[in-house]
Amino acid sequence: MTWYTELIEPIGHSAQEKNEIYLQEYAKVINKFTTEFSAQFCTEDGAIDWQRLVRFNSGIAAT
């Protein structure tokens, strides 16, 4: 066996598995943040409520 097949190839396979897990978890976080953002800062038709978002970002209590 060569150095590549003994060392590098298994590392690449392990990295690919970890990357797939990472991408799945990343997608979950993006979905969660999108859902929370939509619930707090979007109107019923899906548009961003910019006044509410700016008030929140400015530290002014939303009414």
MDAnalysis code that builds the backbone (N, CA, C; Angstrom):
import MDAnalysis as mda
import numpy as np

u = mda.Universe.empty(189, n_residues=63, atom_resindex=np.repeat(np.arange(63), 3), trajectory=True)
u.add_TopologyAttr("name", ["N", "CA", "C"] * 63)
u.add_TopologyAttr("resid", np.arange(1, 64))
u.add_TopologyAttr("resname", ["MET", "THR", "TRP", "TYR", "THR", "GLU", "LEU", "ILE", "GLU", "PRO", "ILE", "GLY", "HIS", "SER", "ALA", "GLN", "GLU", "LYS", "ASN", "GLU", "ILE", "TYR", "LEU", "GLN", "GLU", "TYR", "ALA", "LYS", "VAL", "ILE", "ASN", "LYS", "PHE", "THR", "THR", "GLU", "PHE", "SER", "ALA", "GLN", "PHE", "CYS", "THR", "GLU", "ASP", "GLY", "ALA", "ILE", "ASP", "TRP", "GLN", "ARG", "LEU", "VAL", "ARG", "PHE", "ASN", "SER", "GLY", "ILE", "ALA", "ALA", "THR"])
u.atoms.positions = np.array([
    [0.832, -1.186, 0.000],
    [0.000, 0.000, 0.000],
    [0.872, 1.243, 0.000],
    [0.351, 2.230, -0.593],
    [1.093, 3.486, -0.640],
    [0.671, 4.372, 0.517],
    [1.447, 5.379, 0.718],
    [1.169, 6.360, 1.775],
    [-0.208, 6.985, 1.573],
    [-0.546, 7.250, 0.329],
    [-1.834, 7.860, 0.027],
    [-2.989, 6.966, 0.459],
    [-2.968, 5.708, 0.079],
    [-4.095, 4.819, 0.399],
    [-4.152, 4.474, 1.872],
    [-3.018, 4.520, 2.562],
    [-3.007, 4.202, 3.988],
    [-3.443, 5.373, 4.860],
    [-3.130, 6.571, 4.437],
    [-3.356, 7.719, 5.309],
    [-4.339, 8.733, 4.731],
    [-4.072, 9.203, 3.568],
    [-4.841, 10.305, 2.997],
    [-6.256, 9.891, 2.628],
    [-6.416, 8.762, 1.997],
    [-7.747, 8.319, 1.568],
    [-8.709, 8.162, 2.747],
    [-8.329, 7.507, 3.854],
    [-9.246, 7.420, 5.001],
    [-9.567, 8.786, 5.616],
    [-8.599, 9.677, 5.628],
    [-8.849, 11.028, 6.159],
    [-9.882, 11.738, 5.301],
    [-9.752, 11.607, 3.994],
    [-10.716, 12.234, 3.086],
    [-12.112, 11.685, 3.276],
    [-12.220, 10.387, 3.469],
    [-13.529, 9.762, 3.678],
    [-14.141, 10.256, 4.987],
    [-13.338, 10.321, 6.037],
    [-13.814, 10.811, 7.334],
    [-14.237, 12.271, 7.241],
    [-13.467, 13.059, 6.519],
    [-13.806, 14.479, 6.364],
    [-15.124, 14.644, 5.614],
    [-15.354, 13.820, 4.608],
    [-16.599, 13.893, 3.851],
    [-17.796, 13.560, 4.741],
    [-17.679, 12.551, 5.582],
    [-18.764, 12.183, 6.493],
    [-19.054, 13.333, 7.458],
    [-17.999, 13.923, 8.021],
    [-18.182, 15.033, 8.960],
    [-18.770, 16.246, 8.252],
    [-18.383, 16.474, 7.002],
    [-18.921, 17.589, 6.240],
    [-20.420, 17.418, 6.008],
    [-20.852, 16.203, 5.710],
    [-22.276, 15.940, 5.506],
    [-23.064, 16.197, 6.784],
    [-22.538, 15.774, 7.914],
    [-23.192, 16.012, 9.202],
    [-23.255, 17.512, 9.469],
    [-22.141, 18.203, 9.224],
    [-22.091, 19.648, 9.422],
    [-23.145, 20.348, 8.562],
    [-23.239, 19.975, 7.290],
    [-24.197, 20.617, 6.399],
    [-25.639, 20.373, 6.847],
    [-25.927, 19.186, 7.361],
    [-27.272, 18.900, 7.863],
    [-27.585, 19.776, 9.078],
    [-26.648, 19.885, 10.001],
    [-26.856, 20.705, 11.197],
    [-26.934, 22.191, 10.836],
    [-26.115, 22.619, 9.887],
    [-26.137, 24.006, 9.427],
    [-27.506, 24.348, 8.841],
    [-28.057, 23.450, 8.038],
    [-29.369, 23.658, 7.440],
    [-30.444, 23.782, 8.522],
    [-30.339, 22.984, 9.582],
    [-31.296, 23.078, 10.686],
    [-31.250, 24.459, 11.339],
    [-30.046, 24.965, 11.566],
    [-29.891, 26.274, 12.212],
    [-30.435, 27.374, 11.311],
    [-30.124, 27.313, 10.016],
    [-30.642, 28.312, 9.071],
    [-32.170, 28.280, 9.064],
    [-32.749, 27.089, 9.034],
    [-34.213, 26.972, 9.047],
    [-34.802, 27.541, 10.329],
    [-34.166, 27.266, 11.459],
    [-34.660, 27.777, 12.738],
    [-34.609, 29.300, 12.770],
    [-33.467, 29.876, 12.369],
    [-33.351, 31.333, 12.368],
    [-34.319, 31.974, 11.386],
    [-34.516, 31.354, 10.231],
    [-35.455, 31.881, 9.246],
    [-36.871, 31.878, 9.799],
    [-37.243, 30.797, 10.468],
    [-38.579, 30.701, 11.059],
    [-38.777, 31.762, 12.133],
    [-37.778, 31.924, 13.006],
    [-37.868, 32.929, 14.067],
    [-37.915, 34.337, 13.489],
    [-37.080, 34.611, 12.499],
    [-37.080, 35.936, 11.875],
    [-38.428, 36.223, 11.239],
    [-38.953, 35.244, 10.509],
    [-40.247, 35.424, 9.846],
    [-41.359, 35.691, 10.849],
    [-41.336, 34.974, 11.960],
    [-42.377, 35.144, 12.974],
    [-42.305, 36.521, 13.621],
    [-41.101, 37.042, 13.808],
    [-40.944, 38.316, 14.509],
    [-40.961, 39.529, 13.592],
    [-40.448, 39.391, 12.380],
    [-40.196, 40.581, 11.572],
    [-40.802, 40.550, 10.180],
    [-41.735, 39.643, 9.929],
    [-42.392, 39.612, 8.629],
    [-43.903, 39.751, 8.789],
    [-44.506, 40.341, 7.783],
    [-45.959, 40.472, 7.772],
    [-46.564, 39.136, 7.356],
    [-47.869, 39.051, 7.422],
    [-48.537, 37.796, 7.077],
    [-48.299, 37.382, 5.635],
    [-48.088, 38.359, 4.747],
    [-47.846, 38.013, 3.335],
    [-46.373, 37.738, 3.040],
    [-45.520, 37.750, 4.075],
    [-44.118, 37.385, 3.917],
    [-43.157, 38.535, 3.716],
    [-43.660, 39.755, 3.639],
    [-42.787, 40.917, 3.467],
    [-42.113, 41.257, 4.797],
    [-40.916, 41.808, 4.715],
    [-40.207, 42.216, 5.934],
    [-40.840, 43.502, 6.463],
    [-41.142, 43.516, 7.734],
    [-41.666, 44.704, 8.415],
    [-40.453, 45.529, 8.857],
    [-39.994, 46.399, 7.957],
    [-38.747, 47.126, 8.193],
    [-38.822, 48.040, 9.408],
    [-39.965, 48.651, 9.646],
    [-40.081, 49.523, 10.828],
    [-39.881, 48.721, 12.107],
    [-40.495, 47.594, 12.192],
    [-40.346, 46.745, 13.381],
    [-38.905, 46.252, 13.533],
    [-38.300, 45.862, 12.430],
    [-36.921, 45.380, 12.460],
    [-35.960, 46.492, 12.892],
    [-36.147, 47.687, 12.358],
    [-35.276, 48.812, 12.724],
    [-35.479, 49.188, 14.189],
    [-36.728, 49.197, 14.658],
    [-36.984, 49.489, 16.076],
    [-36.282, 48.464, 16.954],
    [-36.371, 47.201, 16.594],
    [-35.714, 46.151, 17.365],
    [-34.201, 46.334, 17.350],
    [-33.663, 46.579, 16.188],
    [-32.219, 46.716, 16.032],
    [-31.699, 47.981, 16.732],
    [-32.549, 48.986, 16.868],
    [-32.149, 50.233, 17.531],
    [-32.308, 50.156, 19.033],
    [-32.887, 49.077, 19.514],
    [-33.087, 48.923, 20.946],
    [-34.348, 49.608, 21.449],
    [-35.180, 50.082, 20.535],
    [-36.440, 50.710, 20.909],
    [-37.490, 49.606, 21.022],
    [-38.189, 49.582, 22.141],
    [-39.197, 48.541, 22.370],
    [-40.270, 48.587, 21.285],
    [-40.573, 47.414, 20.748],
    [-41.621, 47.314, 19.728],
    [-42.973, 47.403, 20.397],
    [-43.909, 48.022, 19.683],
    [-45.268, 48.145, 20.220],
    [-46.189, 47.154, 19.598],
])
